[in-house]
Amino acid sequence: MRHNVYIALGSNVGERYSHLITAIELIEEHEHIKLVKRSSIYETEPIGYVDQQSFLNMVIHIQTDLHARELLDVTQKIEQQCGRKRDVRWGPRTLDLDILLFDQEYMLMEDLSIPHPRMWERAFVIIPLMELHPTLRATHLNKSIHEIAEGLVDKEGVRRWIEPTEKEYEPIVSSKDTHSKSLPKK
């Protein structure tokens, strides 16, 4: 696998944790993607449209043979499998997958900008990314990820979330069964 990629995952609708875990499982099932590492999960207050449930956010590091555009197609398909609807900008979502970094390259396409255009100002991205890649530098800002994190005003709203045990959840969808399942009540 030749490309190192960081992807942000977020959910604030329904079984938030199950949406994140299902997305990771679907990503891992792809023959051209290898999961390298995942961050802790963080609970964060919404930004922009604030009248909604808190988000669960995390970042994963993957390696892939796919090109950025192909990877975007994969992530959008996974979002759809998990019930993603794009109704309100910054609004509630079952699952949001954003390609943050792709080999430290800069890319601008009609529907994809890498690095993600607002990632450097969002604590819910920077904190889990810093957990995975503490030596990262934003070359265009001439700052380390630690320096960027220190300057963020909303980092107090990012709290590490305690994950349930595996027996307390079940995936919402899998690549073998793309129909929604009801989760058992706790």
Beta strands, then each sheet from edge to edge (+ up, - down):
strand 1: 3-11
strand 2: 33-38
strand 3: 42-44
strand 4: 55-64
strand 5: 96-102
strand 6: 107-109
strand 7: 112-114
strand 8: 137-138
strand 9: 143-144
strand 10: 158-160
sheet 1: 2+ 4- 1+ 5-
sheet 2: 2+ 4- 3+ 10-
sheet 3: 6+ 7-
sheet 4: 8+ 9-
end
